[in-house]
Amino acid sequence: MSISLTSLILLPIWINMAQIQQGGPDEKEKTTALKDLLSRIDLDELMKKDEPPLDFPDTLEGFEYAFNEKGQLRHIKTGEPFVFNYREDLHRWNQKRYEALGEIITKYVYELLEKDCNLKKISIPVDATESEPKSFIFMSEDALTNPQKLMVLIHGSGVVRAGQWARRLIINEDLDSGTQIPFIKRAVAEGYGVIVLNPNENYIEVEKPKIHVQSSSDSSDEPAEKRERKDKVSKETKKRRDFYEKYRNPQREKEMMQLYIRENGSPEEHAIYVWDHFIAQAAAENVFFVAHSYGGLAFVELMIQREADVKNKVTAVALTDSVHNVWHQEAGKTIREWMRENCCNWVSSSEPLDTSVESMLPDCPRVSADTDCFVILKKIACTDRHELTSWKSFASIFKFFTEASEAKTSSLKPAVTRRSHRIKHEEL
């Protein structure tokens, strides 16, 4: 049986404690000191000593993966899907590897937005100085000039960035289900301008500066003997701190600090900023939103802050498993009424697509995204999938927008099947 490095480090301490406990009162003090030492050592962190270096490739080719013609991530040599447990019993290392691959995926999707979808990368804040933190969004060439239609896409919370619905879907299934690219391409083909928000890009990370503590010897008004004692204590404290740091952070991961982006420090702030500086300035007569998960909450907050403007400009809103809550967000009665008429929320459900789903909240109708069954490795798996709601409701969302636009043009309410479900729900 192999003995880990962690056990080898702790073994002498355990032996010493056993020997000391057989001694007298003086030895008990040593036992207490050793127990204090053990209490200060984080065993989970200590186990990092057994890890390989956290040194991962910075390209897909370096990971030996590539996307095939179906948009699936596959190993270049074996053709197999991505394997999370690359090293047995090293969950933290495997997670770090997965996160490193995820960062590469994010950059890859950015490239697809520009090269395949012909979107422009726009830096924000629009008046940012050279030195301040910045974020960005993506827009089609005609996003602000298209006189007819504009589609705005908002993803959920977490590690996803502009152009993504779910990183897990991109890595484990395909680009179509995990990215916003199918929405963008169809929107452009149907004559929409497009704006892709980036609500999770709220700050940049920089290495935390080291704090240099001024030496106590600079206190010239103290006696020399006292200064020497304080210097000795300071050196011993630093020695202990360095000893603990060696085990706390054996991979020498950098201590980082966050510098927030002006007026874009949260998804809600970001949505309001993009509305004020871009969407509100757009020429489109009909603006449509597709908002997934936390993106739905961000849209509701936008409505609360810009109610009159949103009502005047937005024709319809498609939410996909939105986590908004009109009570907690204190959305007023007029907002709830507008949402009942102009929004639809496709939610995780095993019911057939577009089937009405009961809701406890007095806002937009909820219908099924039919997320119970999907294919993994040529096998059918069934479960409710939050991440899949946008992709599974893809065709229904475009139909919803078309009907809403036609109804507005003819000055009639949308004659959508989902609306009849809403009436049934309201009667209940």
C-alpha positions in Angstrom: 0.0 0.0 0.0 1.4 3.4 -1.0 1.9 6.1 1.6 1.1 9.6 0.5 3.4 12.6 1.1 0.8 14.0 3.5 1.1 11.0 5.8 4.9 11.2 5.7 4.8 14.8 6.8 2.3 14.2 9.7 3.8 10.9 10.9 6.7 12.4 12.9 4.3 14.8 14.6 1.9 11.9 15.6 4.9 9.8 16.9 6.2 12.8 19.0 2.7 13.4 20.5 2.5 9.7 21.5 5.9 9.9 23.2 5.2 13.2 24.9 1.9 12.1 26.4 3.8 9.5 28.5 5.8 12.3 30.2 5.1 14.8 33.0 3.5 18.3 33.1 6.3 19.9 31.1 5.7 17.4 28.3 2.0 18.2 28.3 2.8 21.8 27.3 4.7 20.4 24.3 1.6 18.2 23.5 -0.5 21.3 23.5 1.9 23.1 21.2 1.9 20.2 18.8 -1.9 20.0 18.8 -1.9 23.7 18.1 0.4 23.1 15.1 -1.9 20.4 13.7 -4.9 22.6 14.1 -3.2 25.3 12.0 -2.5 22.9 9.2 -5.4 22.6 6.7 -5.3 18.9 5.7 -7.2 19.5 2.5 -4.7 22.1 1.5 -1.8 19.9 2.6 -3.0 17.2 0.2 -2.2 19.6 -2.6 1.4 18.5 -2.0 0.6 15.2 -3.8 -0.7 17.0 -6.9 1.1 17.3 -10.2 1.9 21.0 -11.2 -1.1 23.0 -12.3 0.5 23.7 -15.6 -2.0 23.2 -18.5 -1.9 23.9 -22.2 -3.3 27.2 -23.5 -4.7 25.8 -26.8 -7.2 23.1 -27.8 -4.3 21.4 -29.8 -2.3 21.4 -26.6 -5.1 19.5 -24.9 -5.2 17.2 -27.9 -8.9 18.1 -28.5 -10.7 19.6 -31.5 -14.3 20.3 -32.6 -15.4 17.9 -35.4 -17.8 18.8 -38.3 -20.8 18.2 -36.0 -19.4 20.8 -33.5 -18.6 18.0 -31.0 -15.4 18.2 -28.9 -13.3 15.1 -29.5 -9.8 13.8 -28.7 -7.6 14.2 -31.8 -6.1 10.7 -31.5 -8.9 8.5 -30.0 -12.0 10.4 -31.2 -13.4 10.0 -27.7 -15.4 12.8 -25.8 -13.7 14.9 -23.1 -12.7 12.9 -20.0 -13.0 14.8 -16.8 -11.3 12.3 -14.5 -8.0 12.4 -16.3 -6.1 11.5 -13.1 -7.6 9.1 -10.6 -8.3 10.5 -7.1 -7.1 14.0 -8.0 -10.5 15.8 -8.2 -9.0 19.3 -7.5 -6.4 18.9 -10.2 -9.0 17.5 -12.7 -11.2 20.5 -11.9 -8.4 22.9 -12.6 -7.7 21.2 -15.9 -11.4 21.4 -16.8 -11.4 25.2 -16.0 -8.3 25.7 -18.1 -10.0 24.0 -21.0 -13.1 26.1 -20.3 -11.1 29.4 -20.7 -9.8 28.1 -24.1 -13.4 27.3 -25.1 -14.4 30.9 -24.2 -11.8 32.4 -26.5 -12.7 29.9 -29.2 -16.4 31.0 -29.1 -15.3 34.7 -29.2 -13.5 33.8 -32.4 -16.5 32.1 -33.9 -18.7 35.2 -33.1 -16.3 37.4 -35.1 -15.3 35.0 -37.9 -18.4 32.8 -38.5 -21.1 35.2 -37.3 -19.5 38.4 -38.6 -20.1 40.2 -35.3 -18.1 43.2 -34.1 -16.4 43.3 -30.7 -17.3 46.6 -29.0 -15.4 47.7 -25.9 -17.3 49.1 -22.9 -17.5 51.5 -21.1 -17.6 53.5 -24.3 -15.7 56.4 -22.8 -13.1 54.2 -20.9 -9.7 55.5 -20.4 -6.6 53.6 -21.6 -5.8 52.4 -18.1 -9.2 51.5 -16.6 -10.7 47.9 -16.6 -12.9 47.2 -19.7 -15.4 44.7 -20.9 -17.0 44.1 -24.3 -20.1 43.0 -26.1 -20.7 41.8 -29.7 -22.9 43.4 -32.3 -23.9 42.8 -35.9 -23.0 45.6 -38.4 -26.6 46.7 -38.6 -27.5 46.4 -34.9 -28.1 50.1 -34.4 -29.3 50.9 -38.0 -31.6 48.0 -38.8 -35.0 49.8 -39.0 -37.1 46.6 -38.4 -35.8 44.1 -35.9 -33.2 43.7 -33.3 -32.5 40.6 -31.2 -30.7 40.9 -27.8 -29.2 37.7 -26.3 -28.4 37.4 -22.5 -26.9 34.3 -21.0 -27.1 33.1 -17.4 -24.7 33.4 -14.4 -21.5 31.5 -13.7 -18.4 31.0 -15.9 -20.2 31.5 -19.2 -19.4 34.5 -21.3 -20.7 36.2 -24.4 -22.0 33.7 -27.0 -22.5 30.8 -24.6 -25.5 29.2 -22.9 -23.6 26.5 -21.0 -19.9 25.5 -21.0 -20.8 22.0 -19.9 -23.0 21.5 -23.0 -20.2 22.9 -25.3 -17.6 20.5 -23.8 -19.8 17.4 -23.3 -22.4 17.7 -26.2 -21.9 20.2 -29.0 -21.6 23.9 -30.0 -25.2 24.1 -31.2 -26.7 23.2 -27.8 -24.2 25.1 -25.7 -23.7 28.4 -27.6 -25.9 31.2 -29.0 -24.4 30.8 -32.5 -27.6 29.0 -33.9 -29.7 31.9 -32.6 -27.3 34.5 -34.1 -27.1 32.9 -37.5 -30.9 32.4 -37.9 -31.6 35.9 -36.6 -29.2 37.4 -39.2 -30.8 35.2 -41.9 -34.2 36.4 -41.0 -33.2 40.1 -41.1 -32.6 40.8 -37.4 -29.8 43.0 -36.1 -28.1 41.3 -33.2 -26.5 42.4 -29.9 -24.8 39.8 -27.6 -24.4 40.8 -24.0 -21.6 39.8 -21.7 -23.1 40.1 -18.2 -20.6 38.0 -16.3 -17.5 40.0 -17.4 -17.7 42.3 -14.4 -14.1 42.7 -13.4 -10.5 42.0 -14.3 -8.2 40.1 -12.0 -4.7 41.3 -11.2 -2.1 39.9 -8.9 -2.5 41.1 -5.4 0.4 43.4 -4.4 2.6 42.1 -1.6 2.3 44.1 1.6 5.6 45.1 3.0 5.5 45.6 6.7 7.7 48.3 8.0 10.4 46.9 10.4 10.0 47.7 14.0 13.7 48.8 14.1 12.6 52.0 12.4 11.1 53.2 15.7 14.0 55.2 16.8 12.4 56.3 20.1 12.4 52.7 21.4 15.3 51.3 23.5 17.8 49.2 21.5 17.1 46.1 23.6 13.3 46.3 23.1 13.8 46.8 19.3 16.0 43.7 19.2 13.4 41.6 21.0 10.6 42.8 18.6 12.8 42.1 15.6 13.5 38.6 16.8 9.7 38.0 17.4 9.0 39.4 13.9 11.5 37.1 12.3 10.1 34.0 14.1 6.5 35.0 13.1 7.6 35.4 9.5 9.4 32.0 9.6 6.2 30.3 11.0 4.0 32.1 8.4 6.3 31.0 5.5 6.2 27.4 6.9 2.4 27.3 6.9 2.2 29.0 3.5 4.5 26.3 2.1 1.8 23.8 2.9 -1.2 26.0 2.3 -0.2 27.0 -1.2 2.3 24.4 -2.5 1.4 25.1 -6.2 2.2 28.7 -5.6 -1.1 29.9 -7.0 -1.1 33.6 -7.2 -3.2 35.7 -4.8 -5.5 37.7 -7.1 -7.6 40.8 -6.5 -10.6 42.1 -8.5 -10.9 45.5 -10.3 -14.5 46.1 -11.2 -15.6 47.5 -14.5 -17.3 50.9 -14.3 -21.1 50.7 -14.6 -20.8 47.0 -15.4 -20.0 45.5 -12.0 -22.9 43.1 -12.1 -25.2 41.4 -14.7 -27.9 43.9 -13.8 -25.7 46.9 -14.2 -24.4 45.5 -17.5 -27.9 45.1 -18.9 -28.9 48.6 -18.0 -25.6 50.0 -19.4 -26.0 48.3 -22.7 -29.6 49.4 -22.9 -28.8 53.0 -22.3 -25.8 53.2 -24.6 -26.8 50.8 -27.4 -30.3 49.3 -27.5 -32.1 52.6 -26.6 -30.2 54.2 -29.5 -31.1 51.5 -32.0 -33.4 52.3 -35.0 -35.3 49.0 -34.8 -39.0 49.3 -34.5 -39.2 45.8 -32.8 -36.7 44.7 -30.2 -36.7 41.1 -29.0 -34.9 39.6 -26.0 -33.8 36.0 -25.4 -32.7 35.7 -21.8 -31.6 32.5 -20.1 -31.6 31.7 -16.3 -30.1 34.7 -14.5 -30.4 36.7 -17.7 -34.1 36.7 -17.1 -33.6 38.3 -13.7 -31.3 40.9 -15.3 -34.0 41.7 -17.8 -36.7 42.2 -15.1 -34.3 44.5 -13.3 -33.8 46.5 -16.5 -37.6 46.8 -16.8 -37.9 48.0 -13.3 -35.3 50.7 -13.9 -36.4 51.6 -17.5 -40.1 50.6 -17.5 -41.5 53.2 -20.0 -38.6 52.9 -22.4 -38.7 49.1 -22.4 -42.5 49.0 -23.0 -42.1 51.5 -25.8 -39.3 49.6 -27.6 -39.5 45.9 -26.8 -42.0 43.7 -28.7 -41.5 40.3 -27.1 -39.3 38.6 -24.6 -38.4 34.9 -24.6 -37.1 33.6 -21.3 -35.6 30.2 -20.9 -35.8 28.7 -17.4 -35.5 32.2 -16.0 -34.8 32.6 -12.3 -36.4 36.0 -11.9 -38.9 36.6 -9.2 -41.4 39.5 -9.5 -42.0 39.5 -5.8 -38.4 39.5 -4.6 -37.5 42.0 -7.2 -40.5 44.2 -6.3 -41.8 44.5 -9.9 -44.9 46.6 -9.9 -48.3 45.7 -11.2 -47.9 47.4 -14.5 -44.7 45.5 -15.2 -46.4 42.2 -14.3 -49.3 42.9 -16.6 -46.9 43.8 -19.5 -44.9 40.6 -18.9 -48.2 38.5 -19.0 -48.9 40.0 -22.5 -45.4 40.1 -24.0 -43.2 37.4 -22.4 -43.0 33.6 -22.4 -40.8 31.4 -20.2 -39.7 28.0 -21.6 -38.9 25.9 -18.6 -37.3 22.5 -17.8 -40.1 20.0 -18.1 -40.8 16.5 -19.4 -44.1 17.7 -21.0 -44.2 18.1 -24.8 -42.7 21.3 -26.2 -44.9 24.4 -25.7 -47.3 22.7 -23.3 -48.5 25.0 -20.6 -46.8 24.6 -17.2 -48.4 25.9 -14.0 -46.8 28.8 -12.3 -47.2 30.3 -8.8 -46.1 33.7 -9.9 -48.4 36.3 -11.6 -46.1 37.2 -14.5 -45.3 35.7 -17.9 -46.8 32.3 -19.0 -44.6 29.2 -18.5 -44.4 26.5 -21.2 -42.4 23.3 -21.5 -39.0 23.3 -23.3 -39.3 19.5 -23.5 -35.9 18.9 -21.9 -36.4 15.4 -20.5 -34.7 13.3 -23.2 -31.4 13.8 -25.2 -28.7 11.7 -26.7 -25.4 10.9 -25.1 -23.0 8.6 -26.8 -25.8 7.1 -28.9 -27.9 6.4 -25.8 -31.0 8.1 -24.7 -30.8 9.8 -21.3 -33.8 11.4 -19.7 -33.8 14.1 -17.1 -34.9 17.7 -16.7 -32.0 19.9 -18.0 -31.8 23.5 -17.1 -29.0 24.2 -19.5 -30.8 22.8 -22.5 -33.9 25.0 -22.4 -32.6 27.6 -24.8 -31.6 25.1 -27.4 -34.7 22.9 -27.1 -37.0 25.9 -27.5 -35.0 27.4 -30.4 -37.7 27.0 -33.1 -40.6 27.9 -30.8 -38.8 31.2 -29.8 -38.5 32.3 -33.4 -42.1 31.4 -34.1 -43.1 33.4 -31.0 -41.2 36.5 -32.2 -42.6 36.3 -35.7 -46.2 36.1 -34.4 -45.6 38.9 -32.0 -44.2 41.1 -34.7 -47.0 40.3 -37.1 -49.6 41.0 -34.4 -48.0 44.4 -33.6 -48.0 45.3 -37.3 -51.7 44.4 -37.6 -52.5 46.0 -34.3 -53.9 42.7 -33.0 -52.8 40.6 -30.0 -50.7 37.6 -30.9 -52.9 34.7 -31.8 -50.3 32.2 -30.3 -51.4 28.8 -29.0 -49.3 29.6 -25.8 -51.6 32.6 -25.2 -54.6 30.4 -25.0 -52.7 28.3 -22.4 -52.1 31.5 -20.5 -55.8 32.3 -20.4 -56.5 28.8 -19.1 -53.8 29.3 -16.4 -55.3 32.6 -15.3 -58.7 31.0 -15.0 -57.1 28.4 -12.7 
